[in-house]
């Protein structure tokens, strides 16, 4: 067994145990090379890097070059950014290289850590990719770290939405490429479609002549292979987004007018259907089923003439879909209307999910509900799940602030280990006792009162909410108390970096959705440490414990002081999702009798949260199973498993 180097502090050694011994062993070895690296000129530093590249391409394994490569990156970071990689960052980089996801707390420098395994993987000349949660973070991180790679003779590319194909091809041709998981997945699918088209064209004489005439101008795939992938915010991308497959649509069918009439008709008539009389709603499966009385009501309703061509079973489906949307999908919580279009708000990040649409007619039903132009459901030409995309990479690693609670799922599905990396400085974050109220109204007023009290002490306060509408409700309560908060939600994404940069200043109150917990860093203003640091208020439990931990992680970064408190109410949505309507209604009735904080019920909320997490895990496993079965059938038929039309 490899010995943990003596240079690492005893507290860190105790936390590491045996699990990270191999990764920790390289820390002292990297440090021993520092004097020699610092003596190199910029030219010699780059020349040494090119020498490593030659050795790799001559057959020397990456493992044997890890120490030298990491020492070079550490020196480049010190010179170009005045950032010297901490020992714990060296450990994290080594763990990522060895096909692991590392959990590093907020403020521990994941962006700088990523340069270590990315540079090492890029030495092979096959490309190293980093996927993060949005275009802004991909571009920001690439620009921040570009000088480090350049100092070592490496090129850096960035994939952005709406980027032309030639620019994408150039970005993928770089040694290191930053982008989002969605963009990289769609590029993979477009390349598959293109390769099939080129293959079909070359099968006939005309196609060959056309290809020869076009020569170099002929379109070619943008990606050059899936070699190494480092997933930033790994739990968000590998788990939360895994339930949504990436789909490229084919041309729409011919029944658009009929479909539009049916969607609008169903949306206009939802008010005529009463739960438990005309339909049953299953809270576990989130499904709607019409009763006999409901089906009779459908048949009696007057319908547009265009719908006469639809079978009655299809009309029932339009109605159940409209009822499902009416019950579950809410404006300013699950989506916003922008420029006459429905834009999804990602429930896990709080950011707008540009370009994404709900499947199975849900998106069109919402468009009908909001009275905007319906974008018709189309046939799909190609599809891939996030799970399948990343499993196609030869090597996969990840980093996040919250992965340990999903260790089993990441190991089972992606074959990656999860290691918790110690903090560079001991954390001194402190939890304040949880407060539980009978109703949401009581809870929101208590949250506003606590924020005001901390504000009067001069402390900055960050309040996390689950949706846009709740963030704006809370902001109104604070304004009524004479405080002007700053709001950070999907409506203010352009100012996100600016807002977060100021959130640690004295007396600042920031009301945010989940987006405040991903890829951003809150630094304390002058004098804030002395009065207790940042105070974080969590206003309800999310559907995954990891998201709560992301919010909590905003305080107490890099050894800073900080506190956090959880507020809950007996009519919170997590109880309905976890226990179903009957128990939720009983708890809500109990809450109406309460006038102040309630003791002893926190474990019940945690149990409800675990139930919801388990249900989502089950859904992801089922989706992965069906996806594998679908691909198996297509392979047996001689078809490309990622293309839904015969090749």
Buried (B, 14 or more C-beta within 10 A) or exposed (E): EEEBBEEBEEEBBEBBEEBBBBBBBBBBBBBEBBEEBEEBEEEEBBEBBEEBBEBBEEEEEBEEBBBBBBBBBBBBBBBBBEBEBBBBBBBBBBBBBBBBBBBBBBBBBBBBBBBBBBBBBBBBEBBBBBBBBBBBBBBBBBEBBBBBBBBBBBBBBBBBBEBEBEBBBBBBBBBBBBBBBBBBBBBBBBBBBBBBEBEEBEEEEEBEEEEEEEEEEEEEBBBBEBBBBBBBBBBBBBBBBBBBBBBBBBEEEEBBEBBBBBBBBBBBBBEEBEBEEBBEBEBEEEEBEBBEEBBEBBEEBEBEEBBEEBEEEEBBBBBBBBBBBBBEBBBBBBBBBEEEEBBBBBBBBBBBBBEBBBEEBBBBBBBBBBEBEBBBBBEBBBBBBBBBBBBEBEBBBBBBBBBBBBBEBBEEBBEBBBBBBBBBBEBEBBEEEBBBBBBBEBBBBBBBEBBBEBBEEBBBBBBBBBBBBBBBBBBEBBEEEEBEBBBBBBBBBEEBBEBBEBBBBBBBBBBBBBBBBBBBBBBBBEEBBEBBBBBBBBBBBBBBBBBBBBBBBBBBBBBBBBBBBBBBBBBBBBBBBBBBEEBBBEBBEBBEEBEEBBEEBBEBBBEBBEBBBEBBBEEBEEBBEEBBEEBEEBEEEEBBBBBBEEB
